[in-house]
């Protein structure tokens, strides 16, 4: 006798014979003879009493078909089968429509969810097919009912949900020295240890490209200057030996001699060993420059993730004061300034300058000249961004200026903003660690639901109660995903779990990753603080001190709860100022449908990213820094501060250094600068002319503006979704 039924979404419900009767009755009514209640009851009784204790919907429907075929009403069976087919087609219709939009390369929010991915290419289309069909599976079989309800009701967004079944982690900061010194084997083929700067450059690319296929987030190198510096020295020694072979001189005295700098100079007037030494330096600098050119070129042209996306890559540098480290930085920046191809701005890697007093920020600091060069390059090429090692929350008690491995104690960030530093389960470091997964709370909806409460104190108390409920659900969901991720086997991540993740050397291929991944972080994100504050107080935090106090109280409360979850569940929880891209309009669209257009809240196509002042709000860079700065200490999972500047910044690097000074002054953790940059999509020509319509180089009218989206650059806004395009149109200059 049937007791329970397994529905198509996996839920188990009690058996209800009325549903069988209703389905047979509908089929009978479509025939000439009409319905036959006695036959309906007879078939229903037989199925109910002879079936297994638990059956699926499909199994029950199969039995109905058999009983109808055995009866005298075979025409009803045909109608019933046709009805089942129609229902099946209807259930698949949504998937069909979505597939057709991908097939026809339509520009919409499905195909433009990620501006760094070309969803129109065959590989990109395959990725979207897989992505959109995997998400329902996650909803039906991997999420708890409580989480599913929160997602369906627009309170919660689970990032990279399509990758959930793969058990992959989000991102990692590559300990590149392990890869360069020992090489690696990752599935097919292997890479030998590096000996020259050219090889080190190539392996750096391969490391990030390989790991990108094992993870759903980005790849970063935390100390690019330190890691590649030794290969400048080996290449220099190689050039000295080449000179020895040509001249017959013994230049071994220079092999270990510490150089003040690697600077190209004319050989005129030089003789003997001095000439040979300078020749070797000149050749080395040329090789380093070419290696950096190759690195940038490869990171912008070699695709991963099935061939549809270049690696979402970042590199951190700035604090190596050795001659070799300075040579790496200088030639990297010079190559970036020159551009790639026809002089176009390189989109990747996202470059991040590690600003540090006593090292590179003040005129008397040893790397101050490289910092000035970095500002010059940013003024033309948007990169590098700037991470502030002097921010109170970015400092490490073990950092020493004379420690050759001090980079282990320096914060490094992902270009989009993800930050990993504090660690309850291992060393406090960014190296060899990353984010495991993150989810974002729609705090705007929580605020809207409290708007009808007249008394402001009651309204805000009601908001915090709702926020606590959502924080609990989010923390549990992240823990559930962690429990799923930890069952992955080390062999599923052939590079990540043999060379990159801290502690991976202990793992055998068939071991689970459980013993090492807890050094990663679980991120609780939020979006739309500005709109949430308007809902609660009538004004956002950029225009009201009262709203700013409430905003800081909200995010402080989130951080306190994240700390509690870390203790309760035994994980590294942190609060993330979410880099919303596809999400920026998804929450808004659904909230507007339910609540209508609310001025200052749902009246735009997007919610403001995390804790930012709204993009349309006119204010000075200083005011923006004053408002947004305090949130960086609270959002230890990642954050970004940016300023929009006017005109052609190419000849005004001072404007960039002024912004970095603001970052320093207001204890900001990570920041960047946006400015005007046109790009011809046909020949790659770039300049900063306002409203450029025709390319002065090739005459093309196919002009696009190079723009930053959630921390990284996109070469064409054709790949932006409608919400981010609306946000772009609203952006104002900060002056």
Buried (B, 14 or more C-beta within 10 A) or exposed (E): EBEEBBEEEEEEEEBEEEEBBEBBBBBBEBBEEEBBEEBBEEBBEEBBEEBEEEBBBEBBBEBBBEBBBEBEBEBBBBBBBEBBEEEEEEEEEEEEEBBEBBEEEEBEBBBBBBBBBBBBBEBBBBBBBEBBEBBEBBBBEBBEEEBBEBBEEBBBBBBBBBBBBBBBBBBBBBBBBBBBEEBBEBEEEEBEEBEBBBBBBBBBBBBBBBBBBBBBBBBBBBBBBBBBBBBBBBBBBBBBBBBBEEBEBEBEEBEEEEBEEBBEEEEEEBEEBEBBBBBBBBBBBEBBBBBBBBBBBBBBEBBBBBBBBBBBBBBBBBBBBBBBBBBBBBBBBBBBBBBBEEEBBBBBBBBBBBBBEBBBBEEEBBBBBBBBBBBBBBBBBBBBBBBBBBBEBBBBEEBEEEEEEBBBBBBBBBBBBBBBBEBEBBBBBBBBBBBBBBBBBBBBBBBBBBBEBEEEEEBBEBBBEBBEEBBEBBBBBBBBBBEBBBEBBBBBBBBBBBBBBBBBEEBEEEBBBBEBBBBBBBBBBBBBBBBBBBBBBBBBBBBBEEBBEBBBEBBBBBBEBBBEBBEEBEBBBBBBBBBBBBBBBBBBBBBBEEBEEBEBBBEBBBBBBBBBBBBEBEBEBBBBBBBBBBBBBBBBBBBBBBBBBEBBBBEBBEBBBBBBEBBBEBBBBBBBBBBBBBBBBBBBBBBBEEEBEEBEBEEEEEBBBBBBBBBBBBBBBBBBBBBBBBBBEBBEBBE
